[in-house]
Amino acid sequence: MSTATNVQKVLNATISSLTTVIPVKFQVLSPSLIKQPYEQREISVLIGLIGKMKGRLIVEPTHDIIGKIGMAMFGMNIEGEMAESFTGELGNMIAGNLCTILEKDEMTLDISPPTVLTGHTKFYGFKQAFKIPVQFEDGEILNILLTIDEEN
């Protein structure tokens, strides 16, 4: 199977996973190809992808988005250290669900434990990356990045 086909499968499964995991209305905007470095705004979670394809899934919400998702899921605002922990768990839920969706399509991927990054950060070290902006009703944007390192 070609890299392009696998990338398309992972992008589609990522969007499907977001729909399952995030209980807040949003609209997925058009994906785009990006070059390094990618500059993070304030917080993100990075999860390694290993298996049929090697890369990373980076979920980059804002603190406001984390608060809204926390309110929708738990009835409380998530802030401070709890926001950092919840960002990691949110990434883990999205990536875990993504792997489950891909299993049904006979594509096996494993994930690494989540790594939460805070503050203004630049990401380097990827060959290709696709950015999927997810816009919430209030206009806030959560970015999903899928970096592709190589296909096994």
Disulfide bonds with the S-S distance in Angstrom:
none
